């Protein structure tokens, strides 16, 4: 009998014993193509020798030193590398152990920033419906997923939620893409005015929405207008790239694809590629300087921030992501995934939308294509797809609640950057079989 407290008490999971490139291998020897990187984590696959070697070398040198007493070379080097390749204005890196911690740090930094510059009335955070920012209480409050929030609502801080930029389901029939993007972006201004501009500290959003919506990019022009609104009202723009960043969309930072400059960025998942638990919150020099010239102390922290072994892994990962051939290859493979999904599933009676960017793709399922009506939530379609895909030797990320946290189903794909040219079709073929089994 296991004494592990699992995610689901009644799940009977196989035991993973090895990793080989894009594959995970269980104790029976079955191989599973990891087409979602777990949860968009394993961007370099499961047997990357440079990262393994970096971890081993760091442990042999220095496994851990608490950041209340020391800094370390790998943390300093990784911070330098990230800042050198970050969007304009980003100057400091605060290392954590994962995405939820990164978002918590971002929210707390936004609040402290305004205290430091003498605007203590700025306390309100605005986010979007159908977003996901993590499972700690602050990050969960920022997230707009009704199902995840429901039972914990009494414990959550108040956060306003405006519309996502979800063109497939929410653009009007007579509305152009540009008009739609402008309309939903302007909801931010409306909410700032409703709350009182002097009370709003930050707006947080995923450049490409991950788990909750299924790889949904914003329409062109949306983030340009969001940046204008933030600048007009002195609101910080926090971009959550925990899932979509670190090369996943074909750029080291996903916001590069939007041409937008954030004040704070959160990253994790692909930063450590699964080899170590590591994340980071990056901020502008203006924010850092306000702290440095004020109290001089960010009133936050965890035991494992800046962990030498974790940052050594991150350093080895980012060095590979910055190889001149890597991001063009991600974009090339992304084109092959798009082609394979459309050719294999584009005519499927229950595939409503195929969307994504780079190696970050979502397939939304509907009961009726013409009306875009989702399946009844009681059918449990996402869970059935996951089970069928695993039986086919495919790891993917099916999620329910696409439309409103309750109804709607999609499958998220985030395969490793090291795939072969043939692997996109393998993914599409196995996924199609899983759909047929789950819908049968």
N, C-alpha and C positions, 0 to 999 in steps of 0.2 A: 504493500500500500504506500502510495506517495504521500509525503508530507509537504509538498510544494502547494502553495495557494495559487491555483491557476487563474487565468482570465475568466474561464467558464468552468464551473464546478462539474458539469456533466459532459465535458468534451473528452474524447479518447484520442489523444494526439500521438502521432508517431514520434520517435526519438531521433533527432538529428545527430549524426555522429561525425560527419565530414562535409567538407565543401570542396568543390572542384570547378573553378572558373564560374560559369553561370549557374551551376547546379548545386543543390543541396542533396545529401545522401542520408537516408534513414538507416536504422539498425537492421532492417531486412535487406539492405542493399538497393532499395528503390531510389531512382534519381528523379529529382524534381527541378524543372527549369524555373528559376526564380525571376519571373516576369514582372514582379512588383518590387524587387529588392527588399523583401519584407514589407516595410512601410516606406518605400523610396529611400532606403538606407544604403544598400550594398552596391554602390555605383561602380566599384572596381572588382566586383565578383567576390568569391569566397576563398581565393588562394593567392592573393597578391603578395609576391615575395618581398618587394621593397618595403611595404608597410610592415609585414611580419618582422623583417630584419631590423627595422627602425625601433619597433617595440622591444624586441629582445635586447638590442644594444642599449636602449635607455634604461631598462630594468637592471642590466648589468652595471650601469653607471650610477643612476639615481632613480629610484622608483617613485619617491614622493617627498615633497618638502612643502610645508604649509605656507600659503602666501601671506600670512600674517607676519612671517619671519624672513622669507626669501622669495626672490623671483627665480626663474630658471631659464637656461638657454633655449630649450625648445619652445617655451611660451613666448619668449622675446622674438625668436626667429619667425614663428608662425604669425604673430601679430604684425611684424614688419611686412611679411609677404602678403597678408590679407589687405592691409592698408595700402600697399603699393598697387594693388589691383582692384581696389574698392571704388565705388562711385565718388565723384567730386565732393570734397568736404569731409568725408569720413576719415577720422584720424586716430581713434582709440578702439581697443578691443578688450572686452571683459569676458573671460572664458568661464564657462559653466559646464554642466555635465549632460545637458540635453535641451530639447526645444522648449519644454514648459518652463524650465528655469530661465532660459533666455528671454522669453516673453515676460515672465515675472520681473526680471531685472529691467527690461525696457519700460514697463509701466511704472515701476518705482523710480527709475531715473527721470522719467518725464515729470513726475510729481516733484521730485527734489529739485530739478532744474528750475522750476518756476518759484519754488521757495527761495532758492539761492539768488534769483534776480529780482526778488521783491514783488512777486505776483502770487501770493498764497491763495487767492480766490480761484485760481485755475486748478480744478479738481476733476472735471468731467472727461471721460474717455468715450469716444465714439468708435464703433466697429460696424460690421455688416452682418445681416442675416446670412445663414448658411455658410458661416465661416468656422474654422477650427484653429484655435491658438494654443491648445494644450489642456492638461487635466488637473494642474494645480488650481487652487481656488481663484486666484487673480486671472490666470490664463483662461480658465473655464468661463469666468464672467465675461471676458472679452469675446469669447467665441459665441457664435450665433446659432449653434446646433441645439434645437429644442429638446431632442431626446437625451443628449448628453447632460444638459443643464437641469432637466426637470426635477429630479429628486434632491438636487443640491441647491435649488433656487434660494431657500431661506438663508443660506450661508454666503451668497455671492454679493459682491459690491454692485452697485447700480451702474450699468453701462448702456448707452443708447445704441440701437442697431438700426441702420438704414439698409436700403436695398442692395443686394449684390449686383455685379455687372454680369448677368446670367442671360445672355441674348437668346439662347435657344428657347427657353421657357417663358421669358418675361418681356421680350420686345413686342410691341404692338404690331399688328399685321400691316398697317400703313406707315409704320415708323421706320425711317432710314437708320442705318447703323450709327451714323454720326449723331442724329437727333436722339436716339436711344441712349447712347453713351453720355451725352450732355445732360439728358434728363436725370439719369440715375446719379451722375456725379453731383449735380446741383442739389440732390437730397442732403449732401453733406453741409452745404451752406444753409439750407433750411433748418437743419437740426442745430447747427451752431447758433443761429439766430434765435431759435426756440429756447435753447438752454441759456443763452446770454454769452456773447463772444468772450467776455472777460472771464468766464468760468470754464472754458474748454481748454484742456491741456494737449490732447493728442487724438489723432485718428489712426487706427491700425487696420491693415488689410494685407491679404496675400496677393502678390502680383499675379500668380496663377493659382487659383483656388484648388486645394488638394483633396483631402479625404472626404470632406462633406459634400462637395459638388462634383468632383471627378474631373480634374485637369481643365478647369475653365479659365481661359485667358480673358482679359478685358478687351472690349472693342477699342479700335484705334481712337486716340484722343481722350479717352476716359481719364487716364492718370495725369495727362497734361492739365486738364481742368481741376483735378483733385489737388495738384501741387499749387495751382493758382489760388484756390480757396484757402488752403493752409497758410500760404504766405500772406494773403489778405488779412486774415484774422489772427495771425501769430500762433497758429496751431502746429505742433510737431507732427510730422508724417513718419509713422513707424511702419516699415514694410517687413512682414513676417515671411522670411524665405526658408524657414525650417525644412519644409518639404520640397519646395520648388527651386531652391538655390543650389549653389555649389555644382554648377554645370548641368543640372538636370534639364533645363530648358534650352540648352545650347549656348549659354553665357555663364561665366563663373557666378555672377550675381544676376538673378532673374530680372531685376529692375532695369538692367541694361537693355533688355528687349523692349521696354516701355519708354526708354529715354527719359526716365524720371529720377530725380535726386531725392533720396530720403534723408531724414535727420537721424534716424535710428534703424538699424537692420538687425534681424535675428536670424541666425543660422544654426544648423545642427545636422542630424542625419548624414547627408553626404560628406560633411566635414570630416567625420571619422570613418566613413564608409563601412561602419559596422565593426571595425577592428578595435575601437575603444569608444566608450560613452563620452562624447565631447560635443559641446555647442558653444556659441558665442553671441554676445550682444555687442554690436559695433555702433559707435556714435560719432557725431560731428565734433570738430574741434571747438565750435562755439559752445556746445553742451558741456564738454569736458572742462573747458576753460572757466565756465561759470562755477563749477564745483571747485576746481583748483584754486581759483582766486577768492572763493567764498569760504565755506567751512573746511574745504580740503579733504573731506571724507564722505564717500558714498556710503550711506547707511544701509548696507546690504551685504550679503556674503553667504557662502556655503563652504563646508570643509574642503571639498574637492575642486574648487575653482582653480584654474591654471595648473591642473595636475600634470606633472612633467611627462609621465608615460602617455597620457591621453593627448597632450599637445604634440608630443613626438610623432604619434600616429597621424594626427591632423596635418602636421608639417609634411610628412611623407605622402599623404593623400593629395594635398593641394599642389605640391610640386608636380605630381603626375597630371593633375587637372590643368595645369598651366603649360604643359607640353604644347607647342604650337600646333600639333596635329590633333589634339584631343577634342576641342570644341567643334572644329569643322567635322570631325568624325561623328560626334554626337548628333549634329544637325543632319548629316548624311544618313545615319541610321534612323533618325526620326522620320525622314522622308520615306524610308523603306517600311517602317512600322505603319505610317499613315496609308501607304499604298496597299500593304497587306491587309490591313483592317477594312479598308474600303472594298477591295476586290473580294474578300472572303465574307464580310458581314454587311456590306453596304446595301445589299438587297434583302437582308433578313427582315421578315415581317415585323419583328419586334425590336429592331434596333432603330432608335429615334435619332440619335446624334453620336457622331464620332468627332472628338475635338482634342486639342492638345498643342504642345509645342516641344520641340527637341525630343527627348526620350521620356516624356510625361504625357500620357494619353488617357482619355476616358471614353467609355462606351456607355451611353445611357439607354436603358431598355424601357419600352412603353408598351402598353396593351394595344393602343391604337395610334398608328403613325400620323394619320391625318389630323387628329385632334390633340396629339401629344399627351394623351391621357395615360398616367402611370398605372402599373398593376396595383391591385389592392394590397395594402401592407400585410394583411393577414396571410397572404400566400407565402411570405418568407422567401422571396425569390433570391435575394442576395446570398442568403445562407446556403440555399440549394446549389447555386452556381459555384460557390467556394468549394463545397463538398465534391461536386462533379469534376471541377478543375483539378483538385488534388488527386482524385482517382485517375485522371488523365496524365498526371505527372507535371502539372502546371501550378505554380504559385502565382496567384493574382490577388487583387484587393477589392472584392465586391463589397458594396456598402448600401444599406437601405437609407431611406429618409432624404433622398436627393432633393426633393422639391421643398419640403417644409420641416424636415427633421423626423417625419413619420412616413409619408408616402414617397414613392419613387425609388428606383434602383439604378445603380451604375457599377461599372467595374473600372478600377484604376490600374493602369499599367505604368511601371517605372523600372524597366529592365536595366541590367548592367551596361555600362558604356563599352564593355569589351566584347559585346556580341559579334557574331559573324554575320555576313550578309544574308545567310539562310535562316537565321534565327527569328527575324520578324514574321516570316511565314509560318514557322513552327508555332509561334505564339498564337497567331490568328487561327490556325487550324485547330489547335487544342481548345482554344476558347470557344470556337464555333461548336465543337462537339459538346463542351460543357453546357452551352446555352441550350442545345437540343435536348440534352438529358434533363436539365432543370425545368425546361418548359414543356416537356413531354407529358 
